[in-house]
Amino acid sequence: MKTSGAWIRPLSGDYLIFIIALALLGWLFSHYWNWQAATRLQIHQGGQLIATLTLDQQRELSVSGPLGITRIEIDHGRARVHSSPCTNQYCVHQGWLSHAGQASFCLPNRVSIRLMGASSSYDSLNY
């Protein structure tokens, strides 16, 4: 790098290193990111698996927790927490989940949902 007054001007080698780093980052992202479509939904309450459902239909479920009822909505290949009695509503704001490995947690009500595909990206779900 050459200095020109108070500024340091990048050389062509600096640009080359930057382009190689971006290409490597893009390859890592595409190679290791799980883009598998979800086929099943697991619902946990209090650390226990209470249901495993397919995502090929439209339905709404109610799961009881310590604070009240958490409503889970399934709509043809995707799922979400529709409503929950927790105060911050992080689980509701998570929105629709559609890829295997995605999960939404309502920690105050101890309810969680996890989407599954043909292969699992991790072994267990803990609070």
C-alpha positions as CSV (number, residue, x, y, z in Angstrom):
1,M,0.0,0.0,0.0
2,K,1.3,3.4,-0.9
3,T,0.5,6.5,1.2
4,S,-0.8,9.6,-0.4
5,G,-1.0,12.3,2.3
6,A,-3.1,11.0,5.1
7,W,-4.8,8.3,3.0
8,I,-3.5,4.8,2.2
9,R,-4.3,3.8,-1.4
10,P,-5.1,0.1,-2.0
11,L,-2.9,-1.7,-4.6
12,S,-4.1,-4.2,-7.2
13,G,-3.0,-7.0,-4.8
14,D,-5.3,-5.7,-2.2
15,Y,-8.2,-5.9,-4.6
16,L,-7.2,-9.4,-5.6
17,I,-7.2,-10.6,-1.9
18,F,-10.6,-8.9,-1.4
19,I,-12.1,-10.7,-4.5
20,I,-10.6,-14.1,-3.4
21,A,-12.0,-13.6,0.1
22,L,-15.5,-12.8,-1.3
23,A,-15.4,-15.8,-3.6
24,L,-14.4,-18.1,-0.7
25,L,-17.1,-16.7,1.5
26,G,-19.7,-17.3,-1.2
27,W,-18.5,-20.9,-1.7
28,L,-18.6,-21.6,2.0
29,F,-22.1,-20.2,2.3
30,S,-23.5,-22.2,-0.6
31,H,-21.7,-25.4,0.4
32,Y,-22.5,-25.5,4.1
33,W,-25.9,-23.7,4.3
34,N,-28.9,-26.0,4.6
35,W,-31.4,-25.2,1.9
36,Q,-33.4,-28.4,2.3
37,A,-37.2,-28.1,2.2
38,A,-39.0,-29.1,5.4
39,T,-41.4,-32.1,5.4
40,R,-42.2,-32.5,9.0
41,L,-42.8,-30.4,12.1
42,Q,-41.8,-31.4,15.7
43,I,-43.5,-29.7,18.6
44,H,-41.9,-29.7,22.0
45,Q,-43.5,-28.6,25.3
46,G,-41.4,-28.5,28.5
47,G,-38.5,-30.2,26.8
48,Q,-40.6,-33.2,25.8
49,L,-41.6,-34.1,22.2
50,I,-45.4,-34.0,22.0
51,A,-46.0,-34.2,18.3
52,T,-44.4,-34.9,14.9
53,L,-46.6,-33.7,12.0
54,T,-46.3,-33.5,8.3
55,L,-46.4,-30.1,6.6
56,D,-48.5,-31.2,3.6
57,Q,-51.8,-29.9,4.9
58,Q,-53.3,-26.8,6.4
59,R,-54.2,-26.8,10.1
60,E,-54.0,-25.0,13.4
61,L,-52.9,-26.5,16.7
62,S,-53.1,-25.4,20.3
63,V,-50.3,-26.3,22.8
64,S,-50.8,-25.7,26.5
65,G,-47.9,-24.2,28.4
66,P,-47.3,-22.7,31.9
67,L,-48.6,-19.2,30.7
68,G,-51.5,-20.4,28.5
69,I,-52.2,-21.6,25.0
70,T,-49.7,-21.2,22.2
71,R,-51.3,-21.5,18.7
72,I,-49.2,-23.1,15.9
73,E,-50.3,-22.8,12.3
74,I,-49.3,-25.1,9.5
75,D,-49.8,-24.1,5.8
76,H,-48.7,-26.4,3.0
77,G,-44.9,-26.8,3.6
78,R,-44.4,-24.0,6.2
79,A,-45.3,-23.4,9.9
80,R,-45.3,-20.6,12.4
81,V,-46.3,-19.6,15.9
82,H,-49.5,-17.7,15.3
83,S,-50.1,-16.5,18.8
84,S,-48.6,-17.0,22.3
85,P,-49.3,-15.6,25.8
86,C,-45.7,-14.5,26.3
87,T,-44.9,-10.8,26.7
88,N,-42.2,-10.1,24.0
89,Q,-43.8,-12.2,21.2
90,Y,-40.4,-13.1,19.7
91,C,-41.7,-16.5,18.7
92,V,-44.6,-14.8,16.8
93,H,-42.4,-12.2,15.2
94,Q,-40.1,-15.0,13.9
95,G,-42.7,-15.5,11.1
96,W,-43.1,-18.4,8.7
97,L,-40.5,-21.2,8.8
98,S,-40.1,-23.3,5.7
99,H,-36.5,-24.8,5.6
100,A,-35.3,-27.9,7.5
101,G,-33.5,-27.0,10.6
102,Q,-35.3,-23.8,11.3
103,A,-36.9,-23.5,14.8
104,S,-39.0,-21.0,16.8
105,F,-39.0,-20.9,20.6
106,C,-41.4,-19.5,23.1
107,L,-39.2,-19.8,26.2
108,P,-41.6,-18.2,28.7
109,N,-44.3,-20.7,27.7
110,R,-41.8,-23.6,27.2
111,V,-43.1,-24.4,23.7
112,S,-40.9,-24.8,20.6
113,I,-41.4,-25.9,17.0
114,R,-38.7,-27.3,14.7
115,L,-38.9,-28.1,11.0
116,M,-37.3,-31.4,9.9
117,G,-36.3,-32.6,6.4
118,A,-34.8,-35.8,5.1
119,S,-31.8,-35.4,7.3
120,S,-31.3,-33.6,10.6
121,S,-28.7,-30.9,11.1
122,Y,-28.4,-31.4,14.8
123,D,-29.3,-34.2,17.3
124,S,-31.3,-32.6,20.1
125,L,-33.2,-29.6,21.2
126,N,-32.6,-28.2,24.8
127,Y,-33.7,-25.2,26.8
